[in-house]
Amino acid sequence: MSGTTPANSSVPQREQQMPCPGRRVVMTGSGVITSIGQDVQTFWRSLVEGRLGISPLEIEHADGIRIKVASQIKNFDPLKYMDRKEARRLDSYCQFAVAATAEAVTQSRLDFNVLDPWRIGVIIGTGVGGLETMDTEFKKLYLGGGPGRISPLFIPMMIANMAAGKVSMIYGAKGANLCVTTACASGTHSIGEAFRAIKYGHLDACIAGGAEAPVTPIALGGFDNMTALSRSADPTCASIPFDLRRDGFVIGEGAGIVVLESLDHALSRGASILCEISGYGSTADAYHITSPDPEGAGAAMAMRLAVREAGLEPEQIDYINAH
């Protein structure tokens, strides 16, 4: 859970002192690959217009899969961001991360030729990693000729930290390079940990966010068998978490990346500031493998910690992402 201060012509001064000392952290770039837009402008316009990103499932080897809809990326061209050889060496989740990062870095106008590479980090989270690659190579192992048929690129394409690693190699960012893997919270935790690393002086800037490409037979079957996914065939009625008719979530794919910097670092290079991240809270329910604490204690405490660190009052919060 994170708190942000909307951008104005200048970053506003907060009247309340933050409980913890440290540098102020701002966002100077953002990039997305989503089912409703493969750039921030299109994505935002789609959100405002209420465009639906859920559609009938399109996947090979779908026999026996009871899930009918998903939030899939359509018409994504990785060759806009890398050459054909490199695209073949990257799982889709990693391609999405590279593409979203390109937009975020372009907007931030970070010049990696003049910045200290050891002070720039990359923290990109994912729930699993290269699920498409796993699905393909497992078929080779068990159905297509044994271990000798497994690609030598299987491991680098599958591991969860390859997105962060690949992005760091593209831009020469040599600071902390991490992958946070905390299921649905992976991307938010990545941004929060980047915030902390900058706030307390370990980094000056960080590329942070999350990427996922889990629309595969193995993931669909696994989530469905644990009764986590909606089996609705109607895209307009599948993702309805606050409705009595709800029957699970809709699996999706894509990436969201931001560029964070210390305020001083951003101002020193004349960067345009989009917003300020002012607080971050992270907790665990310690309750159940899938069900949240029915009292909501973990989520409530995370919000309290974020608001307290931000030096805000609850009444000042005007938006909550309920996931």
Rosetta blueprint (number, residue, H / E / L):
1 M L
2 S E
3 G E
4 T E
5 T E
6 P E
7 A L
8 N L
9 S L
10 S L
11 V L
12 P L
13 Q L
14 R L
15 E L
16 Q L
17 Q L
18 M L
19 P L
20 C L
21 P L
22 G L
23 R L
24 R L
25 V E
26 V E
27 M E
28 T E
29 G E
30 S E
31 G E
32 V E
33 I E
34 T E
35 S L
36 I L
37 G E
38 Q L
39 D L
40 V H
41 Q H
42 T H
43 F H
44 W H
45 R H
46 S H
47 L H
48 V H
49 E H
50 G L
51 R L
52 L L
53 G L
54 I L
55 S E
56 P E
57 L L
58 E L
59 I L
60 E L
61 H L
62 A L
63 D L
64 G L
65 I L
66 R L
67 I L
68 K L
69 V E
70 A E
71 S E
72 Q L
73 I L
74 K L
75 N L
76 F L
77 D L
78 P H
79 L H
80 K H
81 Y L
82 M L
83 D L
84 R H
85 K H
86 E H
87 A H
88 R H
89 R L
90 L L
91 D L
92 S H
93 Y H
94 C H
95 Q H
96 F H
97 A H
98 V H
99 A H
100 A H
101 T H
102 A H
103 E H
104 A H
105 V H
106 T H
107 Q H
108 S H
109 R L
110 L L
111 D L
112 F L
113 N L
114 V L
115 L L
116 D L
117 P H
118 W H
119 R H
120 I E
121 G E
122 V E
123 I E
124 I E
125 G E
126 T L
127 G L
128 V L
129 G L
130 G L
131 L H
132 E H
133 T H
134 M H
135 D H
136 T H
137 E H
138 F H
139 K H
140 K H
141 L H
142 Y H
143 L H
144 G L
145 G L
146 G L
147 P H
148 G H
149 R H
150 I L
151 S L
152 P L
153 L L
154 F H
155 I H
156 P H
157 M H
158 M H
159 I L
160 A L
161 N L
162 M H
163 A H
164 A H
165 G H
166 K H
167 V H
168 S H
169 M H
170 I H
171 Y H
172 G L
173 A L
174 K L
175 G L
176 A L
177 N E
178 L E
179 C L
180 V L
181 T L
182 T L
183 A H
184 C H
185 A H
186 S H
187 G H
188 T H
189 H H
190 S H
191 I H
192 G H
193 E H
194 A H
195 F H
196 R H
197 A H
198 I H
199 K H
200 Y L
201 G L
202 H L
203 L L
204 D L
205 A E
206 C E
207 I E
208 A E
209 G E
210 G E
211 A E
212 E E
213 A L
214 P L
215 V L
216 T L
217 P H
218 I H
219 A H
220 L H
221 G H
222 G H
223 F H
224 D H
225 N H
226 M L
227 T L
228 A L
229 L E
230 S L
231 R L
232 S L
233 A L
234 D L
235 P H
236 T H
237 C H
238 A L
239 S L
240 I L
241 P L
242 F L
243 D L
244 L L
245 R L
246 R L
247 D L
248 G L
249 F E
250 V L
251 I L
252 G E
253 E L
254 G E
255 A E
256 G E
257 I E
258 V E
259 V E
260 L E
261 E E
262 S E
263 L H
264 D H
265 H H
266 A H
267 L H
268 S H
269 R L
270 G L
271 A L
272 S L
273 I L
274 L L
275 C E
276 E E
277 I E
278 S E
279 G E
280 Y E
281 G L
282 S L
283 T L
284 A L
285 D L
286 A L
287 Y L
288 H L
289 I L
290 T L
291 S L
292 P L
293 D L
294 P L
295 E L
296 G L
297 A H
298 G H
299 A H
300 A H
301 M H
302 A H
303 M H
304 R H
305 L H
306 A H
307 V H
308 R H
309 E H
310 A H
311 G L
312 L L
313 E L
314 P H
315 E H
316 Q H
317 I L
318 D L
319 Y L
320 I L
321 N L
322 A L
323 H L
